[in-house]
Amino acid sequence: MTTDDQTPAEAPPAPMPPAGLALRPRGDSAVLELSGALTVHEVTQLQARLERLEHPPEAIDLSGLERIDTAGAWALLALERARAAEGTTLRLEGASAETTLLLDHVRRALPEPEEPPRRERGLTAMLERTGRSVAAGAAFLLDLLGYFGLFLARLGRTLRHPREFRMTALVAHAEEVGYRAVPIVGLMAFLIGVVLAFQGSAQLRQFGAEVFVVDLIAISVLRELGILLTAIIVAGRTASAFTAAIGSMKMREEIDAMRTLGLDPATVLFVPRILALLIMLPILGLIANVMGLFGGALMSWIELGISPSMFRTRLLEGTDVSHVVVGLVKAPVFALIIGVVGCHAGMQVQGNAESLGRMTSQAVVTAIFAVIVADALFSIFFAQVGL
């Protein structure tokens, strides 16, 4: 190949000059003239030179710009918005058609500042908020009732079709709900018995009625505190565990995969969990009763000198079996409340970790509150029927 056949290489395009700044007075105002290129490489330089100006410009002349990109347009519009926030205006003059089009596109893409919603005041607004809260609470209760009905329907279906019953899942959940909760439930009940005996003895000693501390411990533990505190502890452990497990499965779209495979989530997820609670909570309540009485007997022996044989005799003579029945009757209801609340909260989880944490906390609070309300209703009911 000869030299004559070689095509001379094209010279690279000359780089665009950087954005230049020049102040030109116009009467009592100041106009800032921009020339050259205003791109992402010159934005920092532009902002630094603007900060060194003694008097902010009232207008910017863009007629000398040879090149501008979205970063440069954003810098200009950010300056314009900052001046508007200060109560003044900044005019952009002399822009070409292409620059004007780019500025319009960037202006529409800029996020608008969100204003906090204005809180209405007055009696009407208060009544409206109260009504909305009551309606939301009623809708929540109806939703819980719907999940309870779904559990009963799926439980009846598994009884009609025993092959669909998942015994392995039931045993696993019973172990997690019941067996692993025995230490904390037993320790809690033991300490409650100790506290009742200590505080009761301090008060009854003033009247010479120390022996009645046995009745105080027996009625308090067997009728109320044993099963109530057990349900509260189980609500804190189990409602959160149910919500976290089901919510995580929903975040990973495993529940949708179950439906795709023809599996019913209520049968697979709800029935074993709630049924495990129904079985294990009465057992945990019995353990709490025994440990509470043991703690009370121990403290009565230490503090009042009531021997274990005397404590047992007084317990059998002065305590009716109805107190035990009243306490254990509450256990299945508490178990249903905890299980339904936990499963319902798990199904309300959205596709992010924030929703999972919020629903887990809400499940624990709702379950504990519902258990306490149910216990109060039981107390009123048994008082009315004479138990």
C-alpha positions as CSV (number, residue, x, y, z in Angstrom):
1,M,0.0,0.0,0.0
2,T,1.5,3.3,-1.1
3,T,1.4,6.6,0.8
4,D,-1.0,8.1,-1.8
5,D,-3.5,5.4,-1.0
6,Q,-3.6,6.1,2.7
7,T,-6.5,8.2,3.9
8,P,-5.5,10.9,6.3
9,A,-6.8,10.3,9.8
10,E,-9.6,12.7,10.9
11,A,-8.6,15.0,13.6
12,P,-10.6,14.4,16.9
13,P,-13.2,17.1,17.7
14,A,-12.0,19.9,19.8
15,P,-13.1,19.6,23.5
16,M,-15.9,21.9,24.4
17,P,-14.7,24.8,26.5
18,P,-15.8,24.7,30.1
19,A,-18.7,26.8,31.4
20,G,-17.7,30.4,31.8
21,L,-19.2,32.9,34.2
22,A,-19.4,36.6,33.7
23,L,-21.4,39.2,35.6
24,R,-23.0,41.9,33.5
25,P,-24.8,44.7,35.3
26,R,-28.3,45.7,34.1
27,G,-29.5,48.7,36.0
28,D,-29.8,47.7,39.6
29,S,-29.8,44.0,38.9
30,A,-27.2,41.5,37.9
31,V,-27.3,39.1,35.0
32,L,-25.0,36.0,35.0
33,E,-23.9,35.0,31.5
34,L,-23.0,31.4,30.9
35,S,-20.9,30.3,27.9
36,G,-19.2,27.1,26.7
37,A,-20.4,23.7,28.0
38,L,-22.4,23.1,31.1
39,T,-22.2,19.3,31.7
40,V,-21.7,17.0,34.6
41,H,-18.0,17.8,34.6
42,E,-18.6,21.5,35.0
43,V,-21.5,21.4,37.6
44,T,-19.2,21.4,40.6
45,Q,-17.1,24.3,39.1
46,L,-20.3,26.3,38.5
47,Q,-21.7,25.8,42.0
48,A,-18.3,26.8,43.5
49,R,-18.2,30.0,41.5
50,L,-21.8,30.8,42.3
51,E,-21.0,30.5,46.0
52,R,-18.2,33.0,45.7
53,L,-20.4,35.7,44.2
54,E,-21.1,38.6,46.5
55,H,-24.6,39.3,45.2
56,P,-26.8,36.5,43.8
57,P,-27.9,37.1,40.2
58,E,-31.5,37.9,39.2
59,A,-31.2,36.3,35.8
60,I,-29.0,33.9,33.9
61,D,-28.3,34.4,30.2
62,L,-28.0,31.0,28.5
63,S,-27.5,32.3,25.0
64,G,-23.8,31.6,25.1
65,L,-24.1,27.9,26.1
66,E,-22.9,25.6,23.4
67,R,-23.6,22.4,25.2
68,I,-25.8,21.4,28.3
69,D,-26.8,18.0,29.7
70,T,-29.2,16.9,32.4
71,A,-26.7,17.5,35.2
72,G,-26.3,21.1,34.0
73,A,-30.0,21.6,33.7
74,W,-30.5,20.1,37.2
75,A,-28.0,22.6,38.6
76,L,-29.8,25.6,37.0
77,L,-33.2,24.4,38.1
78,A,-31.9,23.7,41.6
79,L,-30.6,27.2,41.8
80,E,-34.0,28.5,40.5
81,R,-35.9,26.4,43.2
82,A,-33.5,27.6,45.9
83,R,-34.2,31.3,45.0
84,A,-37.9,30.6,44.9
85,A,-37.7,29.1,48.4
86,E,-36.0,32.4,49.6
87,G,-38.9,34.4,48.2
88,T,-37.2,35.7,45.0
89,T,-37.2,34.7,41.4
90,L,-34.4,33.7,39.0
91,R,-35.0,34.1,35.3
92,L,-33.4,31.8,32.7
93,E,-33.0,33.9,29.5
94,G,-31.8,33.4,26.1
95,A,-32.1,29.6,26.0
96,S,-32.3,27.8,22.7
97,A,-35.1,25.6,21.7
98,E,-33.2,22.4,22.6
99,T,-32.1,23.9,25.9
100,T,-35.6,24.9,26.7
101,L,-36.9,21.4,25.9
102,L,-34.3,19.8,28.2
103,L,-35.0,22.2,31.0
104,D,-38.7,21.4,30.7
105,H,-38.0,17.7,30.9
106,V,-35.8,18.0,33.9
107,R,-38.2,20.3,35.6
108,R,-41.0,17.8,35.3
109,A,-38.7,15.0,36.6
110,L,-37.7,16.9,39.7
111,P,-39.4,15.5,42.8
112,E,-41.9,17.9,44.4
113,P,-41.5,18.5,48.1
114,E,-44.1,16.6,50.1
115,E,-46.1,18.8,52.5
116,P,-47.3,17.1,55.7
117,P,-51.1,16.5,55.6
118,R,-52.9,19.2,57.4
119,R,-54.6,17.9,60.5
120,E,-58.1,19.2,60.8
121,R,-59.2,20.5,64.1
122,G,-62.6,20.9,65.7
123,L,-65.4,18.7,66.9
124,T,-66.3,17.5,63.4
125,A,-62.8,16.4,62.6
126,M,-62.6,14.6,66.0
127,L,-65.8,12.8,65.4
128,E,-64.7,11.8,61.9
129,R,-61.4,10.4,63.2
130,T,-63.3,8.6,66.0
131,G,-65.7,7.1,63.5
132,R,-63.0,6.0,61.1
133,S,-61.1,4.3,64.0
134,V,-64.3,2.5,65.1
135,A,-65.0,1.4,61.6
136,A,-61.4,0.2,61.1
137,G,-61.6,-1.7,64.4
138,A,-64.8,-3.3,63.4
139,A,-63.4,-4.3,60.0
140,F,-60.3,-5.8,61.8
141,L,-62.6,-7.9,64.1
142,L,-64.6,-9.1,61.1
143,D,-61.3,-10.1,59.4
144,L,-60.2,-12.0,62.5
145,L,-63.6,-13.8,62.6
146,G,-63.2,-14.6,58.9
147,Y,-59.8,-16.3,59.6
148,F,-61.4,-18.1,62.6
149,G,-64.1,-19.4,60.3
150,L,-61.5,-20.4,57.7
151,F,-59.7,-22.4,60.4
152,L,-62.8,-24.2,61.5
153,A,-63.7,-25.0,57.8
154,R,-60.3,-26.4,57.1
155,L,-60.2,-28.3,60.3
156,G,-63.6,-29.9,59.4
157,R,-62.2,-30.8,56.0
158,T,-59.2,-32.5,57.5
159,L,-61.4,-34.5,59.8
160,R,-63.4,-35.7,56.8
161,H,-60.2,-36.4,54.8
162,P,-57.6,-37.6,57.3
163,R,-55.0,-38.1,54.6
164,E,-54.8,-34.3,54.3
165,F,-53.9,-33.9,58.0
166,R,-50.3,-33.0,58.5
167,M,-49.3,-34.9,61.7
168,T,-45.6,-34.1,61.3
169,A,-46.2,-30.3,61.2
170,L,-48.6,-30.6,64.2
171,V,-45.9,-32.4,66.3
172,A,-43.2,-29.9,65.3
173,H,-45.4,-26.9,66.2
174,A,-46.5,-28.6,69.4
175,E,-42.9,-29.0,70.4
176,E,-42.1,-25.4,69.6
177,V,-45.2,-23.9,71.2
178,G,-45.4,-26.2,74.2
179,Y,-42.3,-28.1,75.1
180,R,-39.9,-25.2,74.5
181,A,-42.0,-22.9,76.5
182,V,-42.1,-25.0,79.6
183,P,-39.0,-23.5,81.3
184,I,-40.1,-19.9,81.0
185,V,-43.7,-20.7,81.9
186,G,-42.6,-22.8,84.9
187,L,-40.1,-20.1,86.2
188,M,-42.7,-17.4,85.7
189,A,-45.4,-19.2,87.7
190,F,-43.0,-20.2,90.4
191,L,-41.9,-16.6,90.9
192,I,-45.6,-15.4,90.9
193,G,-46.4,-17.9,93.6
194,V,-43.4,-16.7,95.7
195,V,-44.4,-13.0,95.3
196,L,-48.1,-13.8,96.2
197,A,-47.0,-15.7,99.3
198,F,-44.6,-13.0,100.4
199,Q,-46.9,-10.0,99.8
200,G,-50.0,-11.9,101.2
201,S,-48.2,-12.9,104.3
202,A,-47.0,-9.3,104.9
203,Q,-50.7,-8.1,104.8
204,L,-52.4,-11.0,106.5
205,R,-49.9,-11.0,109.4
206,Q,-51.4,-7.7,110.6
207,F,-54.8,-9.5,111.3
208,G,-53.3,-12.8,112.5
209,A,-54.8,-14.6,109.5
210,E,-51.5,-15.9,108.0
211,V,-53.1,-19.3,107.3
212,F,-55.4,-17.7,104.7
213,V,-52.4,-17.0,102.5
214,V,-52.9,-20.6,101.2
215,D,-56.4,-19.7,99.9
216,L,-55.0,-16.5,98.4
217,I,-52.4,-18.3,96.5
218,A,-54.7,-21.1,95.4
219,I,-57.5,-19.0,94.1
220,S,-55.2,-16.4,92.5
221,V,-53.0,-19.0,90.7
222,L,-55.6,-21.6,89.8
223,R,-58.4,-19.2,88.7
224,E,-56.6,-16.2,87.1
225,L,-52.9,-15.7,87.2
226,G,-51.7,-19.2,86.1
227,I,-53.5,-19.4,82.8
228,L,-53.5,-15.6,82.2
229,L,-49.8,-15.1,82.5
230,T,-49.1,-18.3,80.6
231,A,-51.3,-17.0,77.7
232,I,-49.4,-13.7,77.8
233,I,-46.1,-15.4,77.6
234,V,-47.3,-17.7,74.8
235,A,-48.7,-14.8,73.0
236,G,-45.4,-13.0,73.1
237,R,-43.5,-16.1,71.9
238,T,-46.0,-17.8,69.5
239,A,-47.9,-14.9,67.9
240,S,-44.7,-13.3,66.8
241,A,-43.3,-16.6,65.6
242,F,-46.4,-17.4,63.6
243,T,-46.4,-13.9,62.0
244,A,-42.7,-14.0,61.2
245,A,-42.8,-17.5,59.7
246,I,-45.9,-16.9,57.5
247,G,-44.8,-13.3,56.7
248,S,-41.4,-14.5,55.5
249,M,-43.1,-17.1,53.3
250,K,-45.3,-14.5,51.8
251,M,-42.4,-12.2,51.2
252,R,-40.6,-15.0,49.3
253,E,-43.8,-15.8,47.4
254,E,-43.9,-19.3,48.8
255,I,-47.6,-19.0,49.6
256,D,-48.2,-18.2,45.9
257,A,-46.2,-21.2,45.0
258,M,-48.4,-23.4,47.3
259,R,-51.5,-22.2,45.5
260,T,-49.8,-22.9,42.2
261,L,-49.1,-26.5,43.4
262,G,-52.7,-26.9,44.5
263,L,-52.0,-26.7,48.2
264,D,-54.3,-24.7,50.4
265,P,-52.3,-22.3,52.7
266,A,-54.9,-22.4,55.4
267,T,-54.7,-26.2,55.6
268,V,-50.9,-26.3,55.4
269,L,-50.1,-23.3,57.6
270,F,-53.1,-22.4,59.9
271,V,-54.5,-25.7,61.0
272,P,-51.3,-27.3,62.4
273,R,-50.3,-24.1,64.2
274,I,-53.6,-23.3,65.8
275,L,-54.3,-26.9,66.7
276,A,-50.9,-27.2,68.4
277,L,-51.8,-24.2,70.5
278,L,-55.2,-25.7,71.4
279,I,-53.5,-28.8,72.6
280,M,-50.5,-27.3,74.4
281,L,-51.8,-24.2,76.1
282,P,-54.0,-26.2,78.6
283,I,-51.0,-28.4,79.4
284,L,-48.8,-25.3,80.0
285,G,-51.6,-23.9,82.2
286,L,-51.5,-27.0,84.3
287,I,-47.7,-26.7,84.6
288,A,-48.1,-23.1,85.6
289,N,-50.6,-23.9,88.3
290,V,-48.4,-26.6,89.8
291,M,-45.3,-24.4,89.8
292,G,-47.2,-21.4,91.2
293,L,-48.5,-23.5,94.1
294,F,-45.1,-24.9,94.6
295,G,-43.6,-21.4,94.8
296,G,-46.3,-20.3,97.2
297,A,-45.8,-23.3,99.4
298,L,-42.1,-22.8,99.6
299,M,-42.3,-19.1,100.5
300,S,-45.1,-19.8,103.0
301,W,-42.9,-22.4,104.7
302,I,-39.9,-20.0,104.8
303,E,-41.9,-16.8,105.7
304,L,-44.8,-18.1,107.8
305,G,-43.6,-21.5,109.0
306,I,-46.5,-23.3,107.2
307,S,-45.2,-26.8,106.6
308,P,-45.8,-28.4,103.2
309,S,-48.2,-30.9,104.8
310,M,-50.3,-28.1,106.4
311,F,-50.2,-26.2,103.1
312,R,-51.5,-29.3,101.2
313,T,-54.2,-29.9,103.8
314,R,-55.4,-26.4,103.7
315,L,-55.3,-26.4,99.9
316,L,-57.4,-29.5,99.6
317,E,-59.9,-28.4,102.3
318,G,-60.4,-24.8,101.3
319,T,-60.1,-24.8,97.5
320,D,-62.8,-26.1,95.3
321,V,-62.1,-27.9,92.1
322,S,-64.2,-25.3,90.3
323,H,-61.3,-22.8,90.5
324,V,-59.2,-25.2,88.4
325,V,-62.0,-25.7,85.9
326,V,-62.6,-22.0,85.6
327,G,-58.9,-21.4,84.8
328,L,-58.6,-24.3,82.3
329,V,-61.8,-23.4,80.5
330,K,-60.1,-20.2,79.4
331,A,-57.1,-22.0,77.8
332,P,-58.7,-23.1,74.5
333,V,-60.2,-19.6,73.9
334,F,-56.9,-17.9,74.6
335,A,-55.2,-20.4,72.2
336,L,-57.6,-19.6,69.4
337,I,-57.1,-15.9,69.9
338,I,-53.3,-16.1,69.8
339,G,-53.3,-18.5,66.9
340,V,-55.8,-16.6,64.7
341,V,-54.1,-13.2,65.5
342,G,-50.7,-14.5,64.6
343,C,-51.8,-16.2,61.4
344,H,-53.8,-13.2,60.3
345,A,-50.9,-10.8,60.9
346,G,-48.6,-13.0,58.9
347,M,-50.9,-13.0,55.9
348,Q,-51.0,-9.1,56.0
349,V,-47.2,-8.8,55.5
350,Q,-46.2,-7.0,52.3
351,G,-43.0,-7.6,50.3
352,N,-40.6,-5.7,52.6
353,A,-38.9,-6.2,55.9
354,E,-40.4,-3.1,57.4
355,S,-43.9,-4.6,56.9
356,L,-42.8,-7.8,58.5
357,G,-41.4,-6.1,61.6
358,R,-44.5,-3.9,61.9
359,M,-46.9,-6.8,61.7
360,T,-44.9,-8.9,64.1
361,S,-45.1,-6.2,66.7
362,Q,-48.7,-5.6,66.0
363,A,-49.5,-9.3,66.4
364,V,-47.9,-9.5,69.8
365,V,-49.7,-6.3,71.1
366,T,-53.0,-7.4,69.6
367,A,-52.8,-11.0,71.0
368,I,-51.9,-9.8,74.5
369,F,-54.6,-7.2,74.5
370,A,-57.2,-9.6,73.2
371,V,-56.2,-12.2,75.8
372,I,-56.6,-9.7,78.7
373,V,-60.0,-8.5,77.3
374,A,-61.2,-12.1,77.0
375,D,-60.1,-12.8,80.6
376,A,-62.0,-9.8,81.8
377,L,-65.1,-11.0,80.0
378,F,-64.7,-14.5,81.5
379,S,-64.4,-13.0,85.0
380,I,-67.7,-11.1,84.5
381,F,-69.4,-14.2,83.1
382,F,-68.3,-16.5,85.9
383,A,-69.3,-13.9,88.5
384,Q,-72.7,-13.7,87.0
385,V,-73.2,-17.5,86.9
386,G,-71.8,-17.9,90.5
387,L,-68.6,-19.7,89.7
